[in-house]
Amino acid sequence: MPLGKQRTLQEVENFIRNKKRLRKKLLGDLKNLRLFKESDVECAVYYHLRRYIGEDPRWRVLARKHVRRIGRYPDLLIFENGHPAVAIELKWNRVDIGKKDRRTLYDAITKLKVQKAYWLSTVYSDNRKSRLRKRLKEKYVLHRIVVRLGFTGEKLDDWRKKRDQYGKKMVPGKAHK
């Protein structure tokens, strides 16, 4: 079985951070009503990362892997050659990083020695801007990514109505009586 292109750590990081790559894919998923909560974001990011990395045996993407060294479950942990390289915490509709996620990422940086740590959130209704104040050890390692739906007014109302069809206004299926 051919392996295809072998990815470098820099290429994986660029895929995560670049606005035209992972962010664009997540924005498309958000607009097309494929994301409804944090677990959907986790599945989508996992899917896109696995597709990007391909069959390269040097890479592993693990979701909710308990790490004894830090005593926590990072949402996604990417390994390169058996070593943790990237930690990702995911959120749904939040613009500010919480204490728990911040602690998990800080421990991943200091105790696991990951190359990069990302806090990624998909937001559909909050337009607030916020800054991430970084500690010295986080300065070039911790990054915040916010994927915003960008709809306002009538367009946002229409999107919410379509979203409600898969939630509180769901109709029953057409199974046999």
Secondary structure as the mmCIF struct_conf table of DSSP 4:
data_model
#
loop_
_struct_conf.conf_type_id
_struct_conf.id
_struct_conf.beg_label_comp_id
_struct_conf.beg_label_asym_id
_struct_conf.beg_label_seq_id
_struct_conf.end_label_comp_id
_struct_conf.end_label_asym_id
_struct_conf.end_label_seq_id
HELX_LH_PP_P HELX_LH_PP_P1 LYS A 5 THR A 8
HELX_RH_AL_P HELX_RH_AL_P1 LEU A 9 ARG A 17
TURN_TY1_P TURN_TY1_P1 LYS A 19 ARG A 21
HELX_RH_AL_P HELX_RH_AL_P2 LEU A 22 LYS A 31
TURN_TY1_P TURN_TY1_P2 ASN A 32 LEU A 33
BEND BEND1 LYS A 37 LYS A 37
HELX_RH_AL_P HELX_RH_AL_P3 GLU A 38 ILE A 53
TURN_TY1_P TURN_TY1_P3 GLY A 54 GLU A 55
TURN_TY1_P TURN_TY1_P4 PRO A 57 ARG A 58
STRN STRN1 TRP A 59 ALA A 63
BEND BEND2 ARG A 64 ARG A 64
STRN STRN2 VAL A 67 VAL A 67
TURN_TY1_P TURN_TY1_P5 ARG A 68 GLY A 71
STRN STRN3 ARG A 72 ARG A 72
BEND BEND3 ASP A 75 ASP A 75
STRN STRN4 LEU A 76 GLU A 80
TURN_TY1_P TURN_TY1_P6 ASN A 81 GLY A 82
STRN STRN5 HIS A 83 TRP A 92
BEND BEND4 ASN A 93 ASN A 93
BEND BEND5 VAL A 95 ASP A 96
HELX_RH_AL_P HELX_RH_AL_P4 LYS A 99 THR A 110
TURN_TY1_P TURN_TY1_P7 LYS A 111 LYS A 111
BEND BEND6 LEU A 112 LEU A 112
BEND BEND7 GLN A 115 GLN A 115
STRN STRN6 LYS A 116 VAL A 123
BEND BEND8 TYR A 124 SER A 125
HELX_RH_3T_P HELX_RH_3T_P1 LEU A 136 GLU A 138
TURN_TY1_P TURN_TY1_P8 LYS A 139 VAL A 141
STRN STRN7 LEU A 142 ARG A 148
HELX_RH_AL_P HELX_RH_AL_P5 GLY A 153 ASP A 164
TURN_TY1_P TURN_TY1_P9 GLN A 165 LYS A 169
HELX_LH_PP_P HELX_LH_PP_P2 MET A 170 PRO A 172
#
